[in-house]
Amino acid sequence: MGFIAALLSKKGTDVSPLISRMLRSASPNRADGYGVADCENVTHSARPPDPPNFESSAMIGYKFVKVMPLDPTQPVSQHGYTMIFDGRLWSKTGHSDLQAAADAIGRDPVEGLRRLIENGNGSYVAATAERDRIVLGRDHIGVVPLYLGENETLAGAASNMKALWSVGMEAKPFPPGHVAKLTEDGVKIRCVRTVQQPQTFEKSMDDAARELDAILLESVESHCQGLFSVPLGFSGGIDSALIAHYLKRLGVQVNLVCIGLEGSSELETAERAAEGLDLPIMVRSFGTSELEEELDAVLSSVEEDDPMKVSVALPLLLAVMSRPVHGDRVFFSGNGSDELFGGYQKYVRQYAASKEGASRAMLNDVSKSYLINYERDYKVCADLGVELRLPFADPRIVDFGLALPLEMRLSTDESSPRKPLLRALAKRIGLPDEIVTAQKRAIQYSTGVSKALNALAMEKGASLHRYLHDRFEKIEGQLSAKA
């Protein structure tokens, strides 16, 4: 895991000082090393090179955080170009993810990345540097963030917006499932693969639950390869309970983590659910003052002042900070389930009004999850030096979920527990009835974070949006001063 910086000068000038600036601005967490490369030179160091000992108009850089034993320093060189691969391939190859990706990309970065995106199963971004161009790619689900920037003199990309801001570029998300070429003529993007609506299959609920059992087990197994102990964000709800069940079933030591505002009902619910799963849980309550202390860190990671994103990111940050074993550099979450399996009340209302409308809305939300959910959560974890893993965002689960008949995902009865197929699966594998029937509550409400944030804003005599906006402006000013 790490932070990518890629930069090309449209005027043919040296970008090495700017690459160094991007790497220094990337994240507050400590690194296990840095690397910078052009098409033929590669240098690795313990600290950000300032600047590198060579000059080039097209360079890539990497701030490296070692998560797994086989994770190597990057960039690496092959076939006359250099490359960075940030992420995971969810297949058993016996090699490091970097080596497997390098083999798959081969001699031609553009064609190789196209093949990888079209046929591969993983969560990743990649960047390559040649003499006169940089090539970028991102898997079609988009859990691992990547952003693009361009102005009159530069074209670049980075794992977060801060790095691009540091060199005077606006940042926009790199679309998942695309390959881009950065040259003196600018940025050219080509679509390779997107989230599509597969043909709906016809199965009984029991058969669908049996099939999902096998696919979800396979997804969790591939996400926990090489891990003996993992923390899991846990609310006592069905999504995180299913992930906990499969981790335990695979022999992984699961450390459940639940956080909530002092007096929150979420804490008691999670403790009962953990007891039913026979798993240890670390419960941590927080007060409004602690929430305020961590607010700037969340705003810096999320890189937006959106109240919804901030109120969801805050409990995640506190959960990751509270994980029982701080040597753990991986954090599991049940994020991604609601859009696939009908977790939101809005889908129930849409389904009652129009079956086709509900189907379109769910497909759109799955395809836009990288913008709404994944990038936010991944950046929060990454800024703490932790890699986020989301088994429900596995392409195998996404394809299966989208192919389900709507009646397996939604009910016209607004009082019925949502996500009927997941509940059928939970019942099938023997989860406690309390988990099977529990109604979903959004994390910002169940943890009390939304209420606490509004109270903080009221103390300042401002709306929540204005309060967050003013704090975010100060953070942006600090980032600009550092650059």
C-alpha positions in Angstrom: 0.0 0.0 0.0 1.2 3.5 -0.6 0.7 6.8 -2.3 1.3 7.3 -6.0 2.5 10.6 -7.6 2.9 10.9 -11.4 3.8 14.0 -13.3 4.6 15.0 -16.9 5.7 18.5 -18.1 4.0 19.5 -21.4 6.9 21.8 -22.0 9.6 19.2 -21.6 11.0 20.7 -18.3 12.3 18.9 -15.3 9.5 17.8 -12.8 11.8 16.2 -10.2 11.3 18.9 -7.6 7.6 18.8 -8.0 7.4 15.0 -7.6 9.3 15.4 -4.3 6.7 18.0 -3.2 3.8 15.7 -4.1 5.3 12.9 -2.1 5.8 15.1 0.9 2.2 16.4 0.7 0.7 12.9 0.2 -0.1 11.9 3.7 0.7 12.5 7.4 1.4 8.8 8.2 5.0 7.5 8.4 6.4 5.7 5.4 8.6 2.6 5.1 10.3 4.1 2.1 10.1 6.3 -1.0 10.8 5.7 -4.6 11.1 7.9 -7.7 11.6 6.9 -11.3 11.6 8.1 -14.9 11.7 5.8 -17.9 15.1 4.2 -17.0 16.3 5.5 -13.6 14.9 4.3 -10.3 15.9 5.4 -6.8 14.7 4.3 -3.4 15.3 6.1 -0.1 14.2 6.2 3.5 13.0 9.8 3.1 11.4 11.8 0.3 14.1 12.6 -2.3 14.6 16.4 -2.4 14.9 16.4 -5.3 15.9 13.1 -6.9 19.5 12.8 -8.3 18.3 12.8 -11.9 16.1 15.1 -14.0 13.2 14.2 -16.3 10.0 15.6 -17.8 8.0 12.5 -17.0 8.3 10.9 -13.5 6.5 8.6 -11.1 6.9 8.4 -7.3 5.7 6.3 -4.5 5.4 6.7 -0.7 5.6 3.1 0.5 3.8 1.5 3.5 4.6 -2.2 3.9 1.4 -4.1 4.7 2.2 -7.7 3.7 5.5 -9.5 3.9 5.9 -9.8 0.1 5.2 -6.1 -0.5 8.3 -4.7 -2.2 9.5 -1.2 -2.6 8.5 0.6 -5.8 8.8 1.8 -8.5 10.3 -1.1 -10.5 11.7 -1.3 -14.0 10.9 -3.8 -16.7 10.8 -3.9 -20.5 12.2 -0.3 -20.9 9.7 1.4 -18.6 9.1 1.8 -14.9 5.9 1.1 -13.0 4.0 1.3 -9.7 1.2 -1.1 -8.8 -0.8 0.0 -5.7 -3.4 -2.5 -4.6 -4.2 -6.2 -4.6 -5.1 -8.9 -7.1 -7.6 -11.3 -5.6 -6.2 -14.5 -7.0 -3.8 -17.1 -5.7 -0.6 -16.7 -7.7 2.2 -17.4 -5.2 3.8 -14.1 -6.1 3.6 -10.6 -4.8 0.8 -8.6 -6.2 3.4 -6.3 -7.9 5.0 -9.3 -9.6 1.7 -10.7 -10.7 0.6 -7.3 -12.1 4.0 -6.8 -13.8 3.7 -10.2 -15.5 0.1 -9.4 -16.6 1.0 -5.9 -18.0 4.0 -7.2 -19.9 5.9 -5.3 -22.6 3.2 -2.8 -23.6 1.8 -0.7 -20.7 -1.3 0.5 -22.5 -2.3 -2.9 -23.9 -1.2 -4.7 -20.7 -3.3 -2.5 -18.4 -6.2 -2.9 -20.8 -5.9 -6.7 -20.5 -5.5 -6.5 -16.7 -8.6 -4.3 -16.3 -10.7 -6.4 -18.7 -9.9 -9.8 -17.3 -8.4 -9.3 -13.8 -10.0 -9.4 -10.4 -8.5 -6.9 -8.0 -8.6 -3.5 -6.3 -5.7 -1.4 -7.6 -4.3 1.5 -9.5 -1.2 1.5 -11.6 1.2 4.0 -13.2 4.0 3.6 -15.7 6.6 6.0 -17.0 8.2 6.0 -20.4 10.4 8.5 -22.1 7.6 10.8 -23.3 4.5 9.6 -21.6 2.9 8.3 -18.4 0.2 5.6 -18.5 -2.4 5.1 -15.8 -5.0 2.4 -15.1 -7.6 1.7 -12.4 -9.8 -1.4 -11.8 -13.5 -1.0 -12.7 -14.9 -1.1 -9.2 -12.6 1.7 -7.8 -11.9 0.9 -4.1 -8.3 2.3 -4.4 -8.4 6.0 -5.1 -6.7 7.8 -8.0 -7.0 11.4 -9.1 -6.1 13.3 -12.3 -4.9 16.9 -12.7 -4.0 19.0 -15.7 -3.1 22.7 -16.4 -1.3 24.5 -19.2 2.1 23.1 -18.3 1.5 19.9 -16.4 -0.5 16.7 -16.4 -0.4 14.5 -13.4 -2.1 11.9 -11.2 -2.0 11.0 -7.5 -3.6 8.8 -4.8 -5.2 11.8 -3.2 -6.1 15.4 -4.1 -3.6 16.9 -1.7 -0.6 15.8 -3.7 -2.0 17.5 -6.9 -3.0 20.6 -5.0 0.6 20.9 -3.8 1.8 21.5 -7.4 -1.0 23.9 -8.4 -3.5 21.5 -10.1 -7.1 20.9 -9.5 -8.0 17.3 -8.9 -10.8 15.1 -10.3 -11.4 11.4 -9.8 -9.8 9.1 -12.3 -12.8 7.0 -13.6 -12.6 3.3 -12.7 -12.1 0.8 -15.5 -10.2 3.3 -17.7 -6.7 3.6 -19.0 -5.1 7.1 -19.6 -2.1 8.4 -21.4 -0.4 11.6 -20.2 1.7 13.2 -23.0 2.8 16.7 -24.1 -0.6 16.9 -25.8 -2.5 16.4 -22.5 -4.6 13.6 -21.1 -6.3 11.0 -23.2 -8.6 8.5 -21.5 -10.1 5.3 -22.8 -12.8 3.2 -21.2 -12.0 -0.5 -20.9 -14.6 -1.8 -18.4 -17.5 -0.4 -16.4 -20.0 -1.8 -13.9 -22.8 -3.2 -16.1 -26.2 -4.7 -15.5 -25.9 -8.4 -16.1 -28.8 -10.6 -17.2 -31.1 -11.4 -14.3 -31.0 -15.0 -13.3 -34.0 -17.0 -12.0 -33.3 -18.9 -8.8 -35.1 -19.7 -5.6 -34.2 -17.8 -2.5 -32.6 -21.0 -1.1 -30.5 -21.6 -4.2 -29.4 -18.0 -4.3 -28.4 -18.1 -0.6 -26.4 -21.3 -1.2 -24.6 -19.7 -4.2 -23.9 -16.5 -2.3 -22.5 -18.5 0.6 -19.9 -20.0 -1.7 -19.0 -16.7 -3.5 -18.8 -14.6 -0.3 -16.6 -17.3 1.3 -14.3 -17.1 -1.7 -14.2 -13.3 -1.6 -13.4 -13.2 2.1 -10.8 -15.9 1.7 -9.0 -14.0 -1.1 -9.1 -10.8 0.8 -7.5 -12.3 3.9 -4.7 -14.3 2.2 -1.6 -14.3 4.4 -3.4 -12.7 7.4 -3.7 -14.5 10.7 -5.5 -11.7 12.7 -7.7 -8.9 11.4 -9.7 -6.0 12.9 -13.2 -5.6 11.5 -15.5 -2.6 11.9 -18.5 -4.0 13.6 -22.0 -2.6 14.3 -23.9 -5.8 15.1 -25.6 -5.5 11.7 -25.9 -8.2 9.1 -23.1 -6.9 6.8 -20.3 -6.9 9.3 -21.7 -10.0 11.0 -21.4 -12.0 7.7 -17.8 -10.8 7.2 -17.0 -11.8 10.8 -18.6 -15.3 10.2 -16.6 -16.0 7.1 -13.3 -14.8 8.6 -13.9 -17.0 11.6 -14.8 -19.9 9.4 -11.5 -19.5 7.5 -9.6 -19.7 10.8 -8.6 -16.0 11.0 -8.6 -14.4 14.4 -11.3 -11.7 14.2 -11.0 -8.6 16.4 -14.3 -6.8 16.3 -14.2 -3.0 16.8 -17.3 -0.9 17.6 -17.3 2.8 18.5 -20.1 5.1 19.5 -21.0 8.3 21.3 -21.2 7.8 25.1 -24.6 6.3 25.8 -25.1 5.2 22.2 -27.4 2.1 21.8 -25.0 0.9 19.1 -22.5 -0.3 21.7 -24.9 -2.5 23.6 -26.3 -4.0 20.3 -22.8 -4.8 19.0 -21.7 -6.4 22.3 -24.8 -8.7 22.2 -24.1 -9.6 18.5 -20.5 -10.3 19.2 -21.5 -12.6 22.1 -23.8 -14.4 19.7 -21.0 -14.9 17.2 -18.6 -16.0 20.0 -16.0 -13.4 19.0 -14.1 -10.8 21.0 -15.1 -7.2 20.7 -13.4 -4.0 21.6 -16.0 -1.3 22.4 -15.0 2.3 22.7 -17.2 5.3 23.5 -16.2 8.8 22.7 -17.4 12.3 23.8 -18.1 15.4 21.7 -14.7 16.9 22.6 -12.8 13.9 21.2 -14.9 14.1 18.1 -13.9 17.7 17.7 -10.2 16.8 18.2 -10.3 14.4 15.3 -12.4 16.5 13.0 -9.5 18.2 11.2 -7.8 14.9 10.5 -11.0 13.5 8.9 -11.5 16.6 6.8 -7.9 16.4 5.6 -8.3 12.7 4.6 -11.7 13.1 3.0 -10.6 16.3 1.3 -14.1 17.6 1.2 -16.4 19.5 3.6 -19.5 17.4 2.7 -21.4 16.8 6.0 -22.5 13.3 5.0 -19.0 12.1 4.1 -17.5 13.6 7.2 -20.1 12.1 9.5 -19.5 8.6 8.0 -15.7 9.0 8.0 -15.4 10.0 11.6 -16.6 6.8 13.2 -14.4 4.9 10.7 -11.3 6.9 11.8 -12.1 6.3 15.5 -12.6 2.6 14.8 -9.3 2.2 13.0 -7.5 4.2 15.7 -9.1 1.9 18.3 -8.1 -1.5 16.7 -6.8 -3.8 19.4 -3.5 -4.6 17.7 -1.9 -1.5 16.3 0.6 -3.6 14.3 -2.4 -4.6 12.1 -2.1 -2.8 8.9 -5.3 -4.1 7.4 -8.9 -3.2 8.3 -12.0 -5.0 7.1 -15.4 -3.4 6.6 -18.8 -4.5 5.3 -19.1 -1.4 3.2 -20.6 -2.1 -0.3 -23.4 -4.3 0.7 -26.3 -1.8 0.9 -26.1 -0.7 -2.8 -26.1 -4.3 -4.0 -28.5 -6.0 -1.7 -31.1 -3.3 -1.0 -30.0 -1.7 2.3 -31.4 1.7 1.8 -35.0 2.8 2.5 -35.0 4.9 -0.7 -34.8 1.7 -2.8 -37.9 0.3 -1.1 -39.8 3.5 -2.0 -38.5 3.4 -5.6 -39.4 -0.3 -5.9 -43.0 0.4 -4.8 -43.2 3.2 -7.5 -41.3 1.5 -10.3 -39.5 -1.7 -10.6 -37.3 -0.4 -13.4 -36.6 2.8 -11.6 -35.4 0.9 -8.5 -33.2 -1.3 -10.7 -31.6 1.7 -12.4 -31.1 3.5 -9.1 -29.2 0.5 -7.6 -27.0 0.0 -10.6 -26.2 3.7 -10.6 -25.3 3.7 -6.9 -23.1 0.6 -7.3 -21.2 2.2 -10.2 -20.8 5.5 -8.3 -19.8 3.9 -5.0 -16.2 4.8 -5.6 -17.2 8.5 -5.5 -19.6 8.3 -2.6 -18.1 5.7 -0.3 -14.9 3.8 -1.3 -12.5 6.7 -1.9 -13.6 8.4 1.4 -13.1 5.3 3.5 -9.9 4.2 1.8 -8.2 7.6 2.3 -9.2 7.7 6.0 -7.5 4.3 6.5 -4.5 5.1 4.3 -3.7 8.3 6.2 -3.5 6.1 9.3 -1.1 3.7 7.6 -3.8 1.0 7.2 -5.1 -0.8 4.1 -8.9 -1.0 3.9 -10.4 -4.3 2.5 -14.0 -4.6 1.4 -15.1 -8.2 0.5 -18.5 -6.9 -0.7 -16.8 -4.8 -3.3 -15.2 -7.9 -4.9 -16.2 -8.0 -8.6 -17.6 -11.5 -8.1 -20.0 -10.3 -5.4 -20.9 -7.2 -7.5 -21.8 -9.3 -10.6 -23.8 -11.7 -8.5 -25.7 -9.0 -6.6 -26.6 -7.1 -9.7 -27.9 -10.2 -11.4 -30.4 -10.9 -8.6 -34.1 -10.5 -9.2 -35.3 -7.3 -7.4 -37.6 -9.3 -5.1 -34.5 -11.0 -3.6 -33.1 -7.6 -2.8 -36.2 -5.5 -2.0 -39.6 -5.6 -0.4 -42.6 -3.4 -1.0 -43.3 -3.5 2.7 -41.3 -0.6 4.3 -41.6 -2.2 7.8 -39.8 -5.4 6.7 -36.1 -5.9 7.4 -34.2 -4.9 4.2 -31.7 -7.1 2.3 -33.9 -10.2 2.3 -31.3 -12.4 0.5 -28.6 -11.5 3.1 -31.0 -12.4 5.9 -31.8 -15.7 4.2 -28.1 -16.4 4.0 -27.5 -15.4 7.6 -30.3 -17.8 8.7 -28.9 -20.6 6.5 -25.4 -20.4 8.0 -26.8 -20.2 11.6 -26.2 -16.6 12.6 -28.2 -15.5 15.7 -31.8 -14.5 15.2 -31.1 -11.0 16.7 -28.6 -10.4 13.8 -30.8 -11.9 11.1 -33.8 -9.6 12.0 -31.9 -6.4 13.0 -33.0 -3.3 11.1 -30.3 -1.3 9.5 -29.4 2.2 10.8 -26.9 4.4 9.0 -23.6 4.6 10.9 -23.6 8.4 11.3 -26.9 8.0 13.3 -26.4 4.8 15.1 -23.0 5.9 16.5 -24.3 9.3 17.5 -21.8 11.1 15.3 -24.3 13.1 13.3 -26.0 14.4 16.5 -22.6 15.3 18.0 -21.5 17.2 14.9 -24.7 19.2 14.8 -24.2 20.1 18.4 -20.6 21.3 17.7 -21.9 23.5 14.9 -24.7 25.0 17.0 -22.1 25.9 19.7 -20.4 28.0 17.0 -23.7 29.5 15.9 -23.4 28.0 12.4 -25.0 25.4 10.3 -23.2 22.1 10.0 -22.2 22.8 6.4 -20.8 26.2 7.3 -19.0 24.9 10.3 -17.3 22.2 8.3 -16.6 24.5 5.4 -14.8 27.0 7.6 -12.6 24.3 9.2 -11.8 22.8 5.8 -10.8 26.2 4.4 -8.2 26.5 7.2 -6.9 23.1 6.4 -6.6 23.9 2.7 -4.7 27.1 3.7 -2.3 25.1 5.8 -1.7 22.6 3.0 -0.9 25.4 0.6 1.5 27.0 3.0 3.4 23.7 3.4 3.6 23.3 -0.4 
